[in-house]
Amino acid sequence: MDTFAAEIADFVTCLETGRRTLNTEDEGIAVLGIILAAYESSRTGSAAEVLSV
């Protein structure tokens, strides 16, 4: 399964029907903070703080 295509198709369905997306923007921001901390940890070789909004 092409997960990216499925994600886009689900988003289009949300736009067409008004259904809430599977993940909220707050959850997306939290995941981004984890990803950025992982990149920083990889760059520095030490644990990085996970940023939150």
Phi, psi and omega per residue, in radians:
M1 nan 2.371 3.057
D2 -1.466 1.746 -3.042
T3 -1.148 -0.575 3.120
F4 -1.141 -0.786 3.117
A5 -1.095 -0.692 3.113
A6 -1.132 -0.680 3.118
E7 -1.115 -0.784 3.129
I8 -1.127 -0.748 3.130
A9 -1.074 -0.727 3.117
D10 -1.130 -0.699 3.116
F11 -1.097 -0.741 3.104
V12 -1.079 -0.729 3.100
T13 -1.059 -0.710 3.100
C14 -1.066 -0.755 3.125
L15 -1.110 -0.695 -3.096
E16 -1.282 -0.599 -3.026
T17 -1.849 -0.259 -3.087
G18 1.456 0.090 3.113
R19 -1.214 2.547 3.109
R20 -1.201 2.510 3.094
T21 -1.151 2.821 -3.124
L22 -1.095 -0.619 3.132
N23 -2.151 2.522 3.133
T24 -1.517 2.928 3.089
E25 -1.117 -0.567 3.106
D26 -1.121 -0.715 3.099
E27 -1.152 -0.680 3.106
G28 -1.098 -0.721 3.121
I29 -1.151 -0.698 3.127
A30 -1.099 -0.755 3.118
V31 -1.122 -0.711 3.112
L32 -1.058 -0.696 3.091
G33 -1.050 -0.695 3.117
I34 -1.167 -0.768 3.138
I35 -1.089 -0.783 3.139
L36 -1.116 -0.668 3.099
A37 -1.147 -0.654 3.106
A38 -1.127 -0.747 3.086
Y39 -1.070 -0.761 -3.132
E40 -1.134 -0.717 3.098
S41 -1.078 -0.725 3.124
S42 -1.117 -0.692 -3.115
R43 -1.192 -0.742 -3.028
T44 -1.661 -0.358 -3.090
G45 1.406 0.195 3.096
S46 -2.379 2.885 -3.105
A47 -1.122 2.399 3.111
A48 -1.978 2.589 3.109
E49 -1.221 2.400 3.062
V50 -1.458 2.094 -3.111
L51 -1.351 2.524 3.075
S52 -2.302 2.782 -3.130
V53 -1.834 nan nan
